[in-house]
Amino acid sequence: MSGNAKSPIRWPSEAIWQSIVADVPDFSVEIVPTIDSTNTELMRRARAGRCDPILLVTEEQTAGRGRLGRPWQSDAPPPEVTQSDNGPASLMMSLGLPIRPTSWSGLSLAVGASVADSLQPVVPEFGSSTPRVGLKWPNDLWLEGDRKFGGILVETASFVAPQGMMSPDDANALRYVVVGIGLNVLPRENHGMTTQPACLTDIDPRWTAPEALLCIVAPLVKTLQTFARTGFKPFKSRFEQRDLLRNRTVHLSSGESGEARGVSDDGTLLVQTSAGLQAITSSDISVRPIGQPLPGQTGSH
């Protein structure tokens, strides 16, 4: 082996599998060195009839994508940041799971609350020296100061089930959900963004991609299972603890602006505008605080 060769990244695949297999017996973990997009790959498999519960992780992503089709690649860290053998500069993963929720509304918010609580179980007081992990509706993870360090992309596909398992007109038919999560672990290049992206090592310098993966996956599986039974309502208070838009003036991509008033029991964003209280649900509406650019291209699939 060359003296310059890096040691293989030690991903905790076995530990993750053991933490989940009792609840999801056919669960599997797959780690690949490079891929176009973890979400795209699991959606390809679903369309081909492969709807197995799986965690897919990659060390490099070449055609990642986020909400509204925005591109996101797994950038290398800046030259001054040394990338160790402990993992890549970004965590890039997708979780595929068949579920049958009564409503899909608010799922990305429940996922965000799960990931934030796993990474930071105790929410720091405002003014603390520890940055608070916050959530920006509908699918971003930020640190205080409006610095994004992660994103969530939720997609669904029809579940190819055995004949007779469900009716084709069943409104709550079993579907295959793919939850993609991208997190900056190490600092990354600015790429002309107004605000420097954040990363996990801003919270704790000991974070690595494998450790973050082990931390978030098992609680995320339980979140999806709970959401399927209850919907978003039980997650509302957890989201509200970290809601970085609440009581702030926001611009809507429609051109209107107003004050964010939190979310409803189904995860709908409530914004007080000159026309009254508006419920924002459409996936083609971008929301940003006053003085901030449109969402960046960080942490997606």
Protein Blocks (a to p, Z undefined) as FASTA:
>chain_A
ZZkbccddddfklmmmmmmmmmmmmbccdddfbdfblklmmmmmmmnopacdcddddfbd
fbbccehhiacddddddfklccdfkbcfbdcdddddddddfbfghklmmmmmmmmmmmmm
bacdehiabdcdddddfkbccdehiiafbdcddddddddddehkacfklmkbccdddddd
dddfbdcdfklpabdcddfklmomkbcfklmmmmmmmmmmmmmmmmmmnommlmmmmmmm
mmmkgopacddfkopacddebjafkopacdddfkbpcddfbfkbccddehiacdddehiZ
Z
